[in-house]
Amino acid sequence: MLSAVLKSLSVYEAGEQPQDRDFIKLNTNENPYPPSKKVDRVLRKINYQKLNLYPDPDSNRLTEELARYHKVAKENIFVGNGSDEVLAFCFYSFFKQDEPLLFPNITYSFYKTYASFFDIDYKTISLDKKFNIDFSKFLQQKSGGIIFANPNAPTGIYENIARIKKLLQSYQEKVVVIDEAYIDFGGESCISLLGQYPNLVIVRTFSKARSLAGIRVGYVMASSFLINALNRVKNSFNSYPIGTIASKIAICSLRDDEYFNKTIKKIIKNRLYLCEKLKELNFKILPSFTNFVFVTCKDFSAQVLYKKLKEKKVLVRYFADDNIDNFLRITVGTKSQIKRLIENLRNILSNP
Ligand SMILES: *Cc1c(COP(=O)(O)O)cnc(C)c1O
């Protein structure tokens, strides 16, 4: 009954989304703070009678707002139903090549899933000892494209622009996709490099820093040549990826920079607090430029900690993969969430 391709699918395992509200969710890097209050006004003003109509297939309003916000041309923007969807279109549009796609061995695990889904040959490149991306290794072999997240996930580690620029200078034939899902939490975006490198693709999301995981909006910034390719693929798959309501909410968020900046400052402050407390409990913490920390505890198995925290209704993310199976990824929550996490950790560690 099923298509043969289903046998070879390696399905992405998303973090748990329990319907039980007692849980403290520090497992999927959602923003613990709500989006801008102005979103409430937008929702109240929506005319339900017009929802009989399809949305604008080209999302012109949102695209224009994003262009204005990032000071690029409208032709350099492509929007989609979450960055996972725009990533899928990127894989399909750019990475089906004769040579393998390259990405770090530790990175967003969806890249592997998409490679397998689209039957794209790939090779992973090991991070160095400090969990940084070793760009020189990417240049040592023939490849059909490169993708990495900056800051990387789940490590949280940020690569500075100078290093990325060096990569781009030596790599101009194939596409380089940089997934900047977490860039707003302290890193510097590669947007400034777009003009110089027509093979550079930047992917962004409204799900993390903008507190809007629920509306499913992501976007791409790249040369108009690459954006055209994405539009052709989109129009062969789903002509209306952004719903009317999602588009209005996304625009509203872009227009409230003051709230956006305030929220980010709070998260960064909470991140410092969380790191301080985890250090007191003897955790080793990788330097984070994101809204999560990647940590390991010398004297305790990460998997056991994950399970014990879950019993206490605190969810964090554990990955069973090689190399990182003794780490936990913990989302930076509100101060009170962090306190509950730390309290539970302290109890677990002192009564093993
Ligand atoms: C969360 C995340 C995404 C997915 O974002 P959506 O827009 O919610 O689909 C993409 N890339 C990375 C690295 C992420 O952490």
The ligand as an ORCA input file, in Angstrom:
! r2SCAN-3c Opt
* xyz 0 1
  C      14.409     25.534     15.719
  C      15.334     25.400     14.572
  C      14.865     25.433     13.261
  C      13.392     25.327     12.940
  O      12.692     26.441     13.034
  P      11.191     26.527     12.559
  O      11.133     27.842     11.892
  O      10.371     26.473     13.801
  O      10.890     25.396     11.617
  C      15.779     25.425     12.227
  N      17.101     25.336     12.471
  C      17.591     25.260     13.707
  C      19.052     25.149     13.913
  C      16.715     25.278     14.791
  O      17.188     25.156     16.031
*
